């Protein structure tokens, strides 16, 4: 779990893992998350990873692929 103390929109990252995550997302053209279904949704780690960045997500298409559970993962990515 990412644990930077500042708001993501400020981009004042103090932890190396957050800076690395920011640089990775900044460098790509699109993102595909592959996630299991966990408790009728996606895991907290995915939400945390998304929430800990802000402007890095601008204009990036994002897709989700899910798997698992009795519903084959559909509840993890339904709109």
N, C-alpha and C positions, 0 to 999 in steps of 0.2 A: 504494500500500500504506500502510495506517495504521501509525503508528510511535510511539504513545504509550508512555512508559516504565513506567507503572504498571499493575497488574492492573485489568482492566475492571470487576470487581465493586466496586472502590473508588470509581468515578466521579470520580477526580481527574485529569481530562483536562487536559493541558498544551498540546496542539496545537489550533488553531482548527478544522482539518478534522475532528478527532475530536469536538469539541464540536458542530459543525454536524451531523454524522452522528447523534450522540446525540439532539439536539433533533428532527431529522427523524423518526427511528424512534419517539421518545417521543410525537410528535404524531399519528401515524397509528393507525388501528384494525386494519389488517392489512397484510401485505407480500406482494408477488408478485415473485419474482426471475425475470428472463428471462435465461437463460444459454446459451452455446454448450456443446457437448460438447468437452472438451479432454482428450486423453490418457486416455480412458475414465472421465472424471469431470467435475466442474465446475472452473473455473479457480481458482487460488490467490487471486486477488483477491476472489472471492465468499466463500471460507472466511475470509479475513482480515477482510472487512467484517462478517461474522457474529460472529467471535470477538472483535472489538474492542469489543463492547458486552456487557452482562450483563443487568442488571435491566430495561433498555429493551425486551427481548424478552418479558418476562413477560406471559402471557395474550394474546399476539398470534398470531392464525392466520397461518401462512406457507405460501405455495404456490410451486412451482417450475414454470416452463415452459422447456423446452429445445429445442434444434434442432441440426442439423448432424451430420456424420459418417455413416458407413455405416448406423448404427443409428438415424438421425434424432434423435439427442440423448437417447435413452432411458437410456443408461448414465450420463449426467450427473445424473440425478435418481432412479434406482432405489433402492429401500429396502434 
